[in-house]
Amino acid sequence: MNVTQKETMKRGEFLRSLSLGTSTLMAVYCLGSLTSCSTGEMDPVSTPTTPTTPGTSSGVTGNATTSAGAISFSVDLTNATYTKLKTAGSFAIIGDLIVAFSTASAYVALSKACTHAGTTVQYRSGENDIYCDNHGSEFTLTGTVDKGPATAALKAYKAVISADGNTLTVTA
């Protein structure tokens, strides 16, 4: 009677047997393709989050991206995702824009990509301005450059709040 013994190999040993270098293994590990398991079993896969695209369920209707044509969208400020925009000093990234309710209680909508290196900018309530944390560029709420290295202004869009304060409409 022949008895076959089952051999087991850990994932790291298997990948090394494929002659993958250490840097490749680290890159794969850091990207989340591998997990460290002491029992040899894989952890349950979590469901990836999908970026919100404009649509009625997301709280945004219309076109919020420049690649799809002219910017024209409405934000439902009663939607849980965007209720924070009713508070002065808050902001949200919507499509290709940054929308902020400034500390001066005015809505602004600007292109979100810094004109220096394309990094997504953010609103700073303490300074009441737009800031790029990549290289330190600062922009006014009209989009003009206040401090470089950026030399070109952010594109500004028209932001109008409805009479009841529940809908923000942004257009080119």
Secondary structure, DSSP 8 states (H G I E B T S, - for coil): ----------HHHHHHHTT--HHHHHHHHHTTS----SSS-------------SBGGGTEEEE--GGGSS-EEEEETTSTTTGGGGSTTEEEEETTEEEEE-TTS-EEEEESB-TTT--B-EEETTTTEEE-TTT--EE-TTS-EEESS--S---EEEEEE-TTSSEEEEE-
